[in-house]
């Protein structure tokens, strides 16, 4: 059984594959103004309503002309008109040039544009001090894409560049999947909220804020159920309420084997566990299952364990539920180690790490001084995770696998 302590922990890859295979894209979408769609996921493709560019136009500020009207090496031509962006000129008279600016439509009869840097205004004309080739500095109609072309596929998470392209092809509105509703709670009698006085043995509930922020960065709608006491009936009630309200239920704490770990057995009472325990550190007690038809993800209570398992497992699962088709584990970078490790790990170890550069610009990976899964400050010190295989020792300079937070952590945009 998946929830049995005797069951062998799954590999990270097997656990990830099982979650992704179980993820089902939510039903329901809405049509929104393109400007309101940042971070949302397309529910239908965007089809261009226009050629891009929509007409032959000048790629530079300069002069439009017929190349055949100039002798080899250049010459002088009278300027017959001026065409700025947003204006349309008249057909170009033979033997003349048109002053033209970037983006302006090419006048009928012209076949090239000469950049202004090689031109000199002279009287009522222009002297051109260069060879001119037909087709120079012209952006042809439809050379980027044609009307009717699919420019953004369904399942694309929309960033600023996607919204710019959608607007550029005339899409005033986009159909996107509705926001995923995720019910979250943290279990533990030791938890107190920031601002409250700490009682004996209590700690502040950082997981509540970590959970909400990670979900909001993914564009989800968190349903915050607060703190659930270490009590079986309270846990059952919270899980039942969460499953009725949400598309996904997530909990931190209560998924291990202690006497006060009530979440895992409560999920099994209300539904079933499909996966429990992964051969990794931190986060071994990670759990996945269903309460009725509602998927459940449970992470250990230590904040670093929550963070790592969310990024590796929950993030791609949620993205698949949101309609993102290419959701998967990220591919690590192989970079030289700036630390030595002589004591091999028993399980694959995801340690908080930082990519650094020395004075010569040489990169190396440094790890946080503590591997404790309670060291929340390690997540702000780090800009990624270093992946240490079980049984491995590492010497300085050895290549190590590094997962940058950019692409791993929702909302993180760079090192």
Steps between C-alpha positions, in 0.01 A plus 500: 500500500616853424446615859674205665823575690639180348456630144825589327541876435468597136771674304453869425444422132244227572312721745496789254378278216222359719376844596507633146317194371227560758461873430181599320450842345219687670176572320382856459643802325430869462559763236694799631653816356849420378644754743358301794647162401854519637590166662184325382495190279345503154197274461490544122764600245551855379462533124642804325238724349750680281821463304802613698620744374174607343673667202844546348671758722831665567731334750707819541485877490624601154385537141279273292584475129538279195846347501510526120470881520853526645830449326764270646640656817199724564390838375253782550119474490229759564283431807136488392321422830538433872343190663490458879376194692122494493484680164457366148692660217410532135652288221867590464571709190774348284843648564411633848545395864263517796615600849374209711509400866509165680170313475353723229335322204723470196358712216391321185786487253783502755709185535763597759575726796837668552594576860533869578855459629634465143286785363552878489211744445595722209265774376157353439643151473738251659847379407546130561857387560460124479407209277128421517367147467133422425317387814740665745358600841143398418277286725266313269132448575445175690870416526460433876165321480183483293139560598346173619824374657486357853734725696441372856397145585241400757681413823740795481554687825482860395799723570548861389643388165194285428262784579699730274476253211129441560436873490724534194278265300182675611376277786309730734384210719636156584332185629688372806439224749335611821720530805577175679348495848745350751404446863799511736557456870786438740463250782664526838424611857839672504401759238417862575433790266748786461392783727376264772700425812684169490408250765737234635624282214328704229637631172364744246305349211726583206352217292167679465670796336735282294208291370288801407784680326602197294140443391435865420819513293356213295176691444292279732217607729605387850229400746674550833365268772756625752647281773351159578572357842667162545169320542350224282146638493617854427719369220218295349269803509760725337576252225131440429427873480805557280406225255150647457625852431812452292647342190807394700568457873848565641622462857830544678586275792328189630614267220771306686455207742491672841213465745397860428524468122129487416488624142620186325264256680213749464550512121496120492178499702328748268656379175830338412871568465657425163854591603674537834872552557761600244868402513625854551616748761330718607140394444500120534145481651345677197149365434256501209150361482132582459214597727209387290581645158708786639878453484701545819866594545661483843845629580709472817463780752854637487496807272795396282339159442177674402686734265705230327213254454272779378751605235583147386158334518211735577603769251496279187186321624320831547620627163361187333167556678506861376536379141877546451594212272879505539505492881792283615801483726767752400832389350797579727810688394835326545744740668823468703463451873649757733463266799619157606279221634663199665198344673272337243123557525267201535231658280512749216564829675368837383716750686454875482775644286617814327667561166792735554770652278857577605705802392597326175137429416523128576178344625468262793222360716510570873267330747336634814688421819208300646294225340221535758151494346393755762756762385259734323772765456683262265230562238572874489876444498480251212419555133453131427535141616801274457403137438726248672451134401486234772840359587688783326807681628600831343834675462540868421476544125288190441195561281175513698137527392353842579132596474465880486197642677417675171278245327464298821337747737178673386563870448881478516641671191876459530810428704 
